[in-house]
């Protein structure tokens, strides 16, 4: 029960906030890379820097999505277990 409460009150909201922050960071990275490319004299170097930032940013987002998805799956497993216990109790009472 404490695990369910921790997921609902801490882990999942924290993961959601991290994804929102990542979205904002991706926007800033995109703006920076666009401006950097436009102003760069060495377009190849600017493109390589853009690739590096993009790869790092998207990897971070993928990690956060994975962590949040795992928390949601854990939440669903706990709830399914609780439903099975309830069903068992109801069946026992009805007998």
Steps between C-alpha positions, in 0.01 A plus 500: 500500500783740582659420165178590318475826691864585427444438128185710491626787712870517416642287221244553224453876559879536516535316169235720345681814617827364359337446161359854500844633588654290223250643252604850603867405475446354152344828392799693634745260335316535169507879522869500592592260221303696242660830600843340525469351151379826348785700656775240454769550242585129514165339420640146526620561856166659593317201354715256700431699817129491421514122454676460835251717689207332329625151576564584865163673543301225334683231699405683818135515393501132407640411842235709676221347292631153584517580872148644502364206299657257748337688788161488329540127433593445863191697604281287275654179638427610857144592411446170318627316807261694721211417268589130510501509881162675501358250254626215715344654811170551322500144375579376849215707651252385237577134577 
